[in-house]
């Protein structure tokens, strides 16, 4: 269902957030976006809206799920999307490094308070060089 103004979600502009995050990912790496983790509902929105249809897992890192191909993700790294600026710094798995990709600011959807803050912080977790 598309609501007035063409928004799919009037509460949080998830589609816009995911599209902006994909642009940042593509600027940072040539690797496909295979896995997105972070604060709900951001990872799950990525599985729905992202072109690469990444695997997702709620929580700050996602290598501990049976459906995650750890070897593949080790080669490409994965994206962490959070509303908190420091959410990913302490959450990188052992032997991984978190690189900040900065943040994206998405305008509030039509009808939302102009004070609403949709700043999302992006982190690229990569396996540390051996």
N, C-alpha and C positions, 0 to 999 in steps of 0.2 A: 504494500500500500504506500503510495506516495502522498505525503501530506502537502498542504498549501505551501507554496514557495519551493517545491521540489525537494524538500528534505525527507530523508527516510527515517530519521529519528529526531524528534523535536527536543528531546532532553539533552542529548550530547551529540555533537556533530561528528559521529564516528567515521562516516565515509570520508569526510574532509580531512580528518586527522590521519587516517590510513593513507590516503592519496599523498598528503604532504610528507609523511614518513617514507613512503616509497621513493619520492624524489630525492630525499636526503640519502637514503640507502644507495641509490643508483649513482649519486655523485661521489660517494665514498668508496664503492667497490663495484667490480664487474661481476661478482658472484651473485647467483640467484638468491632471493630471500626464501630460505627453507624453513626457518623456525622463528617464531615470535613469542616472547614471554613478557611478563610484566604485570602491572596492576589491572585487574578486571575493570571494565570489559574490553580493554584495548587489544589484548592478544586475540580474543575471539572475533572481534571486529575485523582484524587483519585477515583471518582465515576466510572471511566472507567477502571482503571488499578488495583485498590485494590481488594484483594481476597474477603473481606467482602461486597463489593459494597455499601459503606456508602452513606447516604444521604449527600447532599452538599448544601452549600449556600455561595455565594461570600460575602465578608465583614468580619469583624473581629469577630463577633459572630453570631450564626445562630439560636437562639431560637425564633426569631420573625417571623418565616415563618410558614404558615398554614400546610405545609406538615411535619413539625418536631414534633415528639412525645416527648414533653417536659418531661413527667414522665420517659420515658425510658432513655433519655439522662441524666436526673438528676442522675440516678443510675450509669451510665458508664462514664459520662463526654464526652468530645469531643476533637478532635485534631484541633489545629490551625497551619497552615503552612504558613510561611511568608519569604520573602527575607530580611526583616528588623529585626534586633536583638530584638528590643523592641516593636514590633507590638502588642503583645498580653497582655502586662502588663497593659495597660490602657483600654483594651477592654473587660475584663471579665464582664459579666452581674452582676447586683447587687446581692449579696449573693453568688457569685462564687469566686473561688480562681484559679489563674493561676500558674501552676507549670511548670518550664522550663524542657524540655526533652533534652536540648542541641541542637546541630546542626548537620546536615549532609553535607558533601561535596561530590558532584557528579562530576566526571571528564567531561570536555566538550565533546560534540559529535564529531565524526569524521568530519573533515573539518571546525570546529569552531575555533575561535581564542583561543590560549592557555591561553590568559589573561582573558577569560570569567570566571566569578565567579558564580558558581551554589551552593552557600551555602544557605541552607534552615534551618530556625530556627523553632523548634517544641515546642509547648506548649500544656499541658493537662489542660483544664478547668474542674474543678470539683465543684460540689455544696459544699459550706462550711458546716462543721458540725454544727448542731444546738445545 
